[in-house]
Amino acid sequence: MATYVYETIPQNPGDTVTQFEIQHSMRDEPLKLHPESGVPVRRIITGGYGLIGANTGRSSEGSGSAPVAPAAAAVPAQAGGGCCGGACGCKH
């Protein structure tokens, strides 16, 4: 089972947005309503930071920055690989 992050969709100006996590199968349709309150919700895409660390054999907890995936690290900056050729400070 995968864990998904959802948030409530404000129905009126000033309504508070509430986020919550729920586990369900990847085959299940995304929730449309909060399971307890019935308020409309949407699923949030969160990036998968922990998956990158798990695939490289390094821990993603407490590192302060996202680890570089092995394929991205093998591409030289002058080859044009990556987001900006290294100008943003990332390690290509």
Secondary structure by P-SEA (a helix, b strand, c coil): cbbbbbbbccccccbbbbbbbbbbbccccccccccccccbbbbbbccaaaaaaaaaccccccccbbbbcccccccccccccccccccccccc
